[in-house]
Amino acid sequence: MGINLDNIYQMYFFDLYRFLLSLCHNHHTAEDLLQETFFRAHLNIENYDADNIKT
């Protein structure tokens, strides 16, 4: 089963953004962290084989 990063992005973008914003209380920092998170996911997605991607 291949994992599609576009689908993951669409499904979890807002949840992850709200979570990061609640941690740092800064819109720009939350966006930077979100970008870094999805960048790292892009680099490592082929090595991930878990059923629950959200965790």
HELIX and SHEET records of a PDB file:
HELIX    1   1 LEU A    5  CYS A   24  1                                  20    
HELIX    2   2 HIS A   27  ASN A   44  1                                  18    
HELIX    3   3 ILE A   45  ASN A   47  5                                   3    
END                                                                             
